[in-house]
Amino acid sequence: MQKALLSVHRDTSIAAVMEKEVLSKHRKALMLMGTFHLMHGAVGSAVSLDEKEYPNVTLVISDLGAFDTDLPDPSSSPFAAWPIPALARVRGTWMGKLD
């Protein structure tokens, strides 16, 4: 329970700093954080907290992590044909609709 509270406090702090020092001043920032702090729509994540007041201004760049690594045949992954490294916009795609 205490670990969960620390994580929530961290996200609240990150969101507050981003709002005060970046978003409210129409600045840009590069923030390097763990993936779960950056998830759009994730309840309590730093990004989702700021997106309530400042929607559609945050671009998140993340690796795919363990996504599709459990496939018996990696070539069947929808990412198999992507170049490495790859950068893509996912808003409005099947991938952007994932949790």
Helices and strands as residue ranges (DSSP letters): H 2-21, G 23-25, H 35-38, H 46-53, G 74-76
